[in-house]
Amino acid sequence: MSTQPHSIKQEVNLSIEIGGVRFANPIFVASGTFGYGSEASQFCDISALGAIVTKSVSWNPRPGNYPRRIVETASGMLNSIGLANVGVATFVDEKLPYLAEFDTKIIANIAASSIDEYCRVLEKIENSATHNLVGYEINVSCPNVKDGGLSFGTNAPMVEELTAALRRLTKKLLIVKLTPNVTSVTPFAQACEHAGADAISLINTVVGMSVDIHTRTPRLSTVTGGLSGPAIKPIALAKVYEARKATKLPIIGIGGIANASDAMEFFIVGASAVQIGTMNFVHPDAGVRVCDELITLLLQQGQTSVKSLIGTLEVPEQMKALGW
Ligand SMILES: Cc1cc2nc3c(=O)[nH]c(=O)nc-3n(C[C@H](O)[C@H](O)[C@H](O)COP(=O)(O)O)c2cc1C
């Protein structure tokens, strides 16, 4: 539960806006790390989150990859879940009605293996008319499936075509989730902007691998998987920084955020909001904790709003002169 007295909360304005949608605070939970909210609701007040991004949903239910699907690594974890999910019919009939009971905003994350499937899933969710569903996050960046996922996310013209097709189907927030597994995120951020996305979110997991030296076999059933957690925060920050320079779209920063000072780094670099992922497996109330800590940290710094921090990175003149 939130530990901040109401009066302290009122002194700090945590609200932010993305694509015309106002969020009470900028701390969201990341897709695939919070299920559909029901487990975490036993441990914390999920209404205190700025938004819940639901597990990627596809047209049909998916069992995901064979075990082993999770390996702990230094300051992080590798996963190859493979987009296990309940399928869009159950999502609409059971998961969205549950989430509609909470006073927070819901962003439905969609994964698919063709433009047509992305469109059908979005339309099915759109028709559910869930009152607190404010938009979609389009997963074009999952490294753990053979079909779809990264094959979209590493091809900028395809990202543009997909985003344009989805834009025609909804007036709700359209957020495209980008992969770090490319040399440069610039063409991808710009493709999203050209095609009419409202925002981009980054990063998804970083391709990684772990080997058992005794059996000399890969630890994950898919050989490689996606690295997440504190180990990837510097990569995520650098990608957000690059995207900030490439586009005017609002950015949602994701990657290794464990506390409010981590979140603040993303705001300074230019993110309007952040998502907490792997830390939910350590503390199911991680998002609510970070939100409370953020209030304390802002007050300590003499700030009264989170908005005033966004994009305030100072790059010293001598660094600029050297081309950085
Ligand atoms: C177990 C696990 C499952 C995930 N499943 C999804 C998913 O279904 N869709 C998606 O867009 N991202 C998924 N992600 C990626 C996270 O949403 C997030 O982008 C990534 O983990 C980086 O953030 P973090 O370091 O805070 O975890 C998953 C991550 C983990 C660890």
PDBQT file of the ligand as one rigid body, heavy atoms in Angstrom, charges set to zero:
ROOT
HETATM    1  C1  LIG A 401       9.432 -12.475 -17.909  1.00  0.00    +0.000 C 
HETATM    2  C2  LIG A 401       9.263 -11.329 -18.864  1.00  0.00    +0.000 A 
HETATM    3  C3  LIG A 401       8.200 -11.349 -19.762  1.00  0.00    +0.000 A 
HETATM    4  C4  LIG A 401       8.027 -10.298 -20.658  1.00  0.00    +0.000 A 
HETATM    5  N1  LIG A 401       6.975 -10.329 -21.523  1.00  0.00    +0.000 NA
HETATM    6  C5  LIG A 401       6.768  -9.274 -22.359  1.00  0.00    +0.000 A 
HETATM    7  C6  LIG A 401       5.628  -9.252 -23.217  1.00  0.00    +0.000 A 
HETATM    8  O1  LIG A 401       4.791 -10.148 -23.217  1.00  0.00    +0.000 OA
HETATM    9  N2  LIG A 401       5.487  -8.178 -24.045  1.00  0.00    +0.000 N 
HETATM   10  C7  LIG A 401       6.377  -7.124 -24.068  1.00  0.00    +0.000 A 
HETATM   11  O2  LIG A 401       6.167  -6.165 -24.817  1.00  0.00    +0.000 OA
HETATM   12  N3  LIG A 401       7.448  -7.126 -23.233  1.00  0.00    +0.000 NA
HETATM   13  C8  LIG A 401       7.660  -8.159 -22.395  1.00  0.00    +0.000 A 
HETATM   14  N4  LIG A 401       8.741  -8.141 -21.552  1.00  0.00    +0.000 N 
HETATM   15  C9  LIG A 401       9.689  -7.012 -21.595  1.00  0.00    +0.000 C 
HETATM   16  C10 LIG A 401       9.391  -5.991 -20.496  1.00  0.00    +0.000 C 
HETATM   17  O3  LIG A 401       8.116  -5.435 -20.657  1.00  0.00    +0.000 OA
HETATM   18  C11 LIG A 401      10.464  -4.873 -20.495  1.00  0.00    +0.000 C 
HETATM   19  O4  LIG A 401      10.442  -4.197 -21.741  1.00  0.00    +0.000 OA
HETATM   20  C12 LIG A 401      11.871  -5.410 -20.266  1.00  0.00    +0.000 C 
HETATM   21  O5  LIG A 401      11.873  -6.454 -19.329  1.00  0.00    +0.000 OA
HETATM   22  C13 LIG A 401      12.834  -4.318 -19.778  1.00  0.00    +0.000 C 
HETATM   23  O6  LIG A 401      12.410  -3.757 -18.571  1.00  0.00    +0.000 OA
HETATM   24  P1  LIG A 401      12.966  -4.257 -17.121  1.00  0.00    +0.000 P 
HETATM   25  O7  LIG A 401      14.462  -4.272 -17.212  1.00  0.00    +0.000 OA
HETATM   26  O8  LIG A 401      12.439  -3.256 -16.132  1.00  0.00    +0.000 OA
HETATM   27  O9  LIG A 401      12.423  -5.608 -16.907  1.00  0.00    +0.000 OA
HETATM   28  C14 LIG A 401       8.935  -9.186 -20.645  1.00  0.00    +0.000 A 
HETATM   29  C15 LIG A 401       9.979  -9.180 -19.720  1.00  0.00    +0.000 A 
HETATM   30  C16 LIG A 401      10.156 -10.228 -18.837  1.00  0.00    +0.000 A 
HETATM   31  C17 LIG A 401      11.290 -10.165 -17.856  1.00  0.00    +0.000 C 
ENDROOT
TORSDOF 0
